[in-house]
Amino acid sequence: MIQKGKDFYKKHERWAPIAFFVAGFIFDALMLRRIDELMTILQQALYILIIGVLLSVELIEGTREVIAPRVLTKVWRYREPLLHFLMGTLLNAYTIFYFKSASAITSFIFIFLLVGLLVINEFKRFGKDQTKVHMAFFSLCLISYLVALAPIILGFIGIIPFLVANGAASLVMALYVKITKPKLIQTPGLLRSHVIQPFLAIQIIFAGLYFAHAIPPVPLSVIYMGVYHDVKKEGGEYQLGYTRSKFKFWQHGDQSFSARPGDVIYCFARIFSPTRFRDQIQVRWLYHDERLGWKPSDAIPLTIAGGREEGFRGVTKKSNYTPGEWRVQVETKDGQEIGRIGFNVEIDDSTDPRDIKVRTE
């Protein structure tokens, strides 16, 4: 049996890296839970610290031979695979967290770029520019870590946490340069070309993408959204009434909304936010005009509070509407999209009794 396994591996050896890469990504996707879990935050901080040390060694090796400490002699040759593993794990985590917070097309373009970098980290080597590329990846991991951490600590999202995160990243990199500089006294230009320039490039790109609303608004994410005919809160639970046929199982509530006189459209959402998080978001209703495209109808403010494992629950409603295509978007105060749901309103002239089903949330 063991020999058959060895033979199978040898036959398909060229596909092994890809298989392990996919398996590792799936494993991280299943194991990662809350972005604000203390162990997750500490583990990522430890990984970033180790990556920084390994990159210092890589920088110094470009100028002179580095002799491994005696206790690390046996594992010293594996430091580069370890570096790629740690950066890959962090990029995995941030890709997953950004994916959970993504909704707009621009957000998914950013995520595809992250996936591309993840693949490059796993499978491509860059010769003499390898340390520059590694430093760029390290800078991306550092900024992503702090951009997610700042709102968790401050308890709200927006431009202030983003600027705080970027300021903290600059301080960390300045400290890194100060610690590393004495070890590269013979090559002072190396820090500028291999550390400072890659960091500044990533920081500028990241800031540009943020202000273009291309970066998903971590740590917030919409867990569930649905459109309903009726919503009542009883005993701490929401009773969501819908008329959808069981054959439209893929819909969330009544996304094919059959409207009778007096009907109100309810949009229910569960939104994840970290513990001790409290901020205001907005729920925007939009109607699609065949000539003018999507036209905003209402933007309803909603204050969310974090801590609930299943997400903060909120409801908005609309009683003034016309038949056609509609969309509801959950956004941050500055317009970053967290989640959306589309639905169609159709006039129902029937007077037959309706079968109202109930979903409990």
RODO-682567 format. One record per residue (C-alpha): residue number from 1; residue in one letter; x, y negated, z negated. Coordinates in steps of 0.25 Angstrom, whole numbers. Each point is the difference from the previous one (the first is absolute). Example, Ala and Ser with C-alpha at 12.3 -4.5 7.8 and 13.67 -1.06 7.14 Angstrom:
NODE	num	residuo	px	py	pz
NODE	1	A	49	18	-31
NODE	2	S	6	-14	2
END
This chain:
NODE	num	residuo	px	py	pz
NODE	1	M	0	0	0
NODE	2	I	11	-10	-4
NODE	3	Q	8	4	13
NODE	4	K	-13	-3	8
NODE	5	G	-1	-13	-6
NODE	6	K	15	-3	3
NODE	7	D	-2	4	14
NODE	8	F	-13	-9	2
NODE	9	Y	8	-12	-6
NODE	10	K	12	2	9
NODE	11	K	-10	1	12
NODE	12	H	-7	-13	-3
NODE	13	E	12	-7	-7
NODE	14	R	-1	-12	9
NODE	15	W	-14	-3	-5
NODE	16	A	3	2	-15
NODE	17	P	3	-15	-3
NODE	18	I	-13	-4	6
NODE	19	A	-8	10	-7
NODE	20	F	7	-4	-13
NODE	21	F	-3	-14	3
NODE	22	V	-15	2	2
NODE	23	A	-1	9	-12
NODE	24	G	7	-10	-9
NODE	25	F	-10	-11	5
NODE	26	I	-12	8	-2
NODE	27	F	5	4	-14
NODE	28	D	2	-14	-4
NODE	29	A	-14	-4	6
NODE	30	L	-6	11	-9
NODE	31	M	8	-3	-13
NODE	32	L	0	-15	0
NODE	33	R	-12	-6	-7
NODE	34	R	-1	-13	-7
NODE	35	I	10	-11	5
NODE	36	D	0	-6	-14
NODE	37	E	4	13	-8
NODE	38	L	12	-3	-9
NODE	39	M	7	13	4
NODE	40	T	-1	-4	15
NODE	41	I	5	-14	-3
NODE	42	L	12	5	-8
NODE	43	Q	3	11	10
NODE	44	Q	1	-10	12
NODE	45	A	8	-9	-8
NODE	46	L	10	11	-3
NODE	47	Y	0	4	14
NODE	48	I	4	-14	4
NODE	49	L	11	-1	-10
NODE	50	I	6	13	5
NODE	51	I	-1	-4	14
NODE	52	G	7	-13	-3
NODE	53	V	12	8	-7
NODE	54	L	1	9	12
NODE	55	L	0	-12	10
NODE	56	S	11	-6	-8
NODE	57	V	8	12	1
NODE	58	E	-3	0	15
NODE	59	L	5	-14	1
NODE	60	I	13	2	-7
NODE	61	E	3	13	8
NODE	62	G	0	-9	12
NODE	63	T	13	-7	-6
NODE	64	R	7	11	-7
NODE	65	E	-1	14	-5
NODE	66	V	-10	2	-12
NODE	67	I	4	11	-10
NODE	68	A	-12	7	-6
NODE	69	P	-1	1	-15
NODE	70	R	4	14	-5
NODE	71	V	-15	3	-5
NODE	72	L	-5	-3	14
NODE	73	T	10	8	9
NODE	74	K	-9	11	4
NODE	75	V	-11	-9	4
NODE	76	W	8	-11	6
NODE	77	R	-1	4	14
NODE	78	Y	-16	0	-1
NODE	79	R	-1	-15	-3
NODE	80	E	-4	-4	14
NODE	81	P	-11	11	1
NODE	82	L	-4	-5	-14
NODE	83	L	-1	-14	5
NODE	84	H	-9	3	11
NODE	85	F	-9	9	-9
NODE	86	L	-2	-12	-10
NODE	87	M	-2	-10	11
NODE	88	G	-9	9	7
NODE	89	T	-8	3	-13
NODE	90	L	-2	-15	-2
NODE	91	L	-4	-3	14
NODE	92	N	-10	12	-1
NODE	93	A	-6	-6	-12
NODE	94	Y	-1	-14	5
NODE	95	T	-6	5	14
NODE	96	I	-11	7	-8
NODE	97	F	-3	-12	-9
NODE	98	Y	-1	-9	11
NODE	99	F	-8	10	8
NODE	100	K	-10	0	-11
NODE	101	S	-1	-15	0
NODE	102	A	-1	-2	15
NODE	103	S	-12	-3	8
NODE	104	A	3	-10	11
NODE	105	I	7	4	13
NODE	106	T	12	-9	-4
NODE	107	S	2	8	-13
NODE	108	F	0	13	7
NODE	109	I	11	-6	10
NODE	110	F	8	-3	-12
NODE	111	I	-2	14	-5
NODE	112	F	4	6	13
NODE	113	L	13	-8	-1
NODE	114	L	3	6	-14
NODE	115	V	-3	14	5
NODE	116	G	10	-3	12
NODE	117	L	11	-4	-11
NODE	118	L	-3	12	-8
NODE	119	V	3	9	12
NODE	120	I	12	-8	4
NODE	121	N	5	2	-15
NODE	122	E	-2	15	1
NODE	123	F	6	3	14
NODE	124	K	9	-11	5
NODE	125	R	14	-4	-3
NODE	126	F	6	-13	4
NODE	127	G	15	2	-1
NODE	128	K	8	-13	-4
NODE	129	D	-13	-8	-2
NODE	130	Q	-6	11	-9
NODE	131	T	2	-8	-13
NODE	132	K	-7	-12	6
NODE	133	V	-12	8	3
NODE	134	H	0	7	-14
NODE	135	M	1	-14	-6
NODE	136	A	-12	-4	8
NODE	137	F	-8	12	-4
NODE	138	F	4	-2	-15
NODE	139	S	-4	-15	2
NODE	140	L	-14	4	5
NODE	141	C	-1	10	-11
NODE	142	L	3	-10	-11
NODE	143	I	-9	-11	6
NODE	144	S	-11	10	1
NODE	145	Y	1	5	-14
NODE	146	L	0	-14	-6
NODE	147	V	-11	-5	9
NODE	148	A	-9	11	-5
NODE	149	L	5	-1	-15
NODE	150	A	-2	-15	-1
NODE	151	P	-15	0	1
NODE	152	I	-1	12	-9
NODE	153	I	8	-8	-11
NODE	154	L	-7	-14	3
NODE	155	G	-14	6	1
NODE	156	F	-4	-7	13
NODE	157	I	4	0	15
NODE	158	G	4	-11	9
NODE	159	I	11	-10	4
NODE	160	I	5	-2	-14
NODE	161	P	3	15	-3
NODE	162	F	6	1	14
NODE	163	L	10	-11	-2
NODE	164	V	3	5	-14
NODE	165	A	3	14	6
NODE	166	N	9	-7	11
NODE	167	G	7	-8	-10
NODE	168	A	3	12	-9
NODE	169	A	5	8	12
NODE	170	S	10	-12	3
NODE	171	L	5	0	-15
NODE	172	V	2	16	1
NODE	173	M	8	-2	13
NODE	174	A	8	-11	-6
NODE	175	L	3	8	-12
NODE	176	Y	4	12	9
NODE	177	V	9	-9	8
NODE	178	K	7	-5	-13
NODE	179	I	2	14	-5
NODE	180	T	6	5	13
NODE	181	K	8	-12	4
NODE	182	P	12	3	-9
NODE	183	K	1	14	7
NODE	184	L	1	-6	14
NODE	185	I	10	-11	-3
NODE	186	Q	8	4	12
NODE	187	T	-11	-1	10
NODE	188	P	-9	-12	-5
NODE	189	G	-8	-1	13
NODE	190	L	-5	14	-1
NODE	191	L	-10	-4	-11
NODE	192	R	-5	-11	9
NODE	193	S	-2	9	13
NODE	194	H	-4	13	-7
NODE	195	V	-8	-5	-12
NODE	196	I	-5	-14	0
NODE	197	Q	-4	-1	15
NODE	198	P	-8	13	1
NODE	199	F	-7	-4	-13
NODE	200	L	-3	-14	5
NODE	201	A	-5	6	13
NODE	202	I	-10	9	-7
NODE	203	Q	-4	-10	-9
NODE	204	I	-4	-10	11
NODE	205	I	-7	11	8
NODE	206	F	-8	4	-12
NODE	207	A	-4	-14	-3
NODE	208	G	-4	-3	14
NODE	209	L	-8	13	1
NODE	210	Y	-7	-4	-14
NODE	211	F	-4	-14	5
NODE	212	A	-5	6	13
NODE	213	H	-9	10	-9
NODE	214	A	7	12	6
NODE	215	I	4	6	-13
NODE	216	P	-11	7	-8
NODE	217	P	-4	-6	-13
NODE	218	V	6	10	-10
NODE	219	P	-3	4	-10
NODE	220	L	-15	-2	3
NODE	221	S	-7	10	9
NODE	222	V	-15	3	3
NODE	223	I	-3	15	-4
NODE	224	Y	-14	0	5
NODE	225	M	-10	-9	7
NODE	226	G	-14	3	4
NODE	227	V	-13	-7	6
NODE	228	Y	-13	3	-8
NODE	229	H	-15	-3	0
NODE	230	D	0	-1	-15
NODE	231	V	10	-1	-12
NODE	232	K	-4	0	-14
NODE	233	K	9	1	-13
NODE	234	E	-5	9	-10
NODE	235	G	8	4	-13
NODE	236	G	13	-4	6
NODE	237	E	-2	7	13
NODE	238	Y	-4	-5	14
NODE	239	Q	-12	7	7
NODE	240	L	2	-2	15
NODE	241	G	-12	2	8
NODE	242	Y	1	4	15
NODE	243	T	-8	6	11
NODE	244	R	11	6	9
NODE	245	S	-3	14	6
NODE	246	K	9	11	-5
NODE	247	F	5	2	14
NODE	248	K	7	-14	-1
NODE	249	F	9	5	-11
NODE	250	W	12	-8	5
NODE	251	Q	-7	-13	-4
NODE	252	H	1	-7	-13
NODE	253	G	-15	-3	-4
NODE	254	D	-8	-6	11
NODE	255	Q	10	-5	10
NODE	256	S	-11	2	10
NODE	257	F	-9	-10	-8
NODE	258	S	-15	2	4
NODE	259	A	-6	-14	-5
NODE	260	R	-15	-1	-4
NODE	261	P	-6	-14	-4
NODE	262	G	5	-3	-14
NODE	263	D	12	9	0
NODE	264	V	13	-5	-6
NODE	265	I	14	5	5
NODE	266	Y	9	4	-12
NODE	267	C	15	2	2
NODE	268	F	6	8	-12
NODE	269	A	16	1	-1
NODE	270	R	9	7	-10
NODE	271	I	14	-8	0
NODE	272	F	12	5	-7
NODE	273	S	8	-10	-8
NODE	274	P	11	2	-11
NODE	275	T	-3	0	-15
NODE	276	R	-1	-14	-6
NODE	277	F	-2	-6	14
NODE	278	R	-11	-10	2
NODE	279	D	-1	-9	12
NODE	280	Q	-11	-5	10
NODE	281	I	-2	6	13
NODE	282	Q	-11	-3	11
NODE	283	V	-9	8	8
NODE	284	R	-2	-5	14
NODE	285	W	-12	3	8
NODE	286	L	1	-1	15
NODE	287	Y	-9	1	12
NODE	288	H	4	4	14
NODE	289	D	-5	-10	11
NODE	290	E	1	5	14
NODE	291	R	5	-13	5
NODE	292	L	8	-6	-12
NODE	293	G	5	13	-6
NODE	294	W	1	2	-15
NODE	295	K	-7	-12	-8
NODE	296	P	2	-1	-15
NODE	297	S	-14	0	-7
NODE	298	D	3	0	-15
NODE	299	A	13	0	-9
NODE	300	I	-5	5	-14
NODE	301	P	10	-1	-11
NODE	302	L	2	12	-9
NODE	303	T	9	0	-13
NODE	304	I	6	14	-2
NODE	305	A	7	6	-12
NODE	306	G	9	12	0
NODE	307	G	3	12	-8
NODE	308	R	-12	9	5
NODE	309	E	6	13	6
NODE	310	E	-11	1	10
NODE	311	G	1	-15	4
NODE	312	F	-7	-13	-4
NODE	313	R	-15	1	6
NODE	314	G	-6	-12	6
NODE	315	V	-13	-3	8
NODE	316	T	-4	-11	10
NODE	317	K	-13	-1	7
NODE	318	K	-6	-7	12
NODE	319	S	-15	-3	3
NODE	320	N	2	-10	11
NODE	321	Y	4	8	13
NODE	322	T	-2	3	14
NODE	323	P	0	13	8
NODE	324	G	14	4	6
NODE	325	E	14	3	-4
NODE	326	W	5	-4	-14
NODE	327	R	13	1	-8
NODE	328	V	3	-2	-15
NODE	329	Q	14	-3	-3
NODE	330	V	7	0	-14
NODE	331	E	10	-11	-1
NODE	332	T	10	-6	-9
NODE	333	K	-2	-15	-4
NODE	334	D	10	-4	11
NODE	335	G	-7	9	11
NODE	336	Q	8	12	0
NODE	337	E	-9	12	4
NODE	338	I	0	11	-10
NODE	339	G	-11	9	6
NODE	340	R	-12	-1	9
NODE	341	I	-13	8	5
NODE	342	G	-8	-2	13
NODE	343	F	-15	3	1
NODE	344	N	-11	-2	10
NODE	345	V	-14	-6	-4
NODE	346	E	-12	5	8
NODE	347	I	-14	-4	-2
NODE	348	D	-9	11	-5
NODE	349	D	-15	-2	3
NODE	350	S	-4	13	-6
NODE	351	T	-9	-1	-12
NODE	352	D	2	15	-4
NODE	353	P	5	3	-14
NODE	354	R	15	0	-1
NODE	355	D	9	11	-6
NODE	356	I	9	-8	-9
NODE	357	K	12	8	-5
NODE	358	V	9	-4	-11
NODE	359	R	15	0	-2
NODE	360	T	5	-3	-14
NODE	361	E	13	-8	-2
END
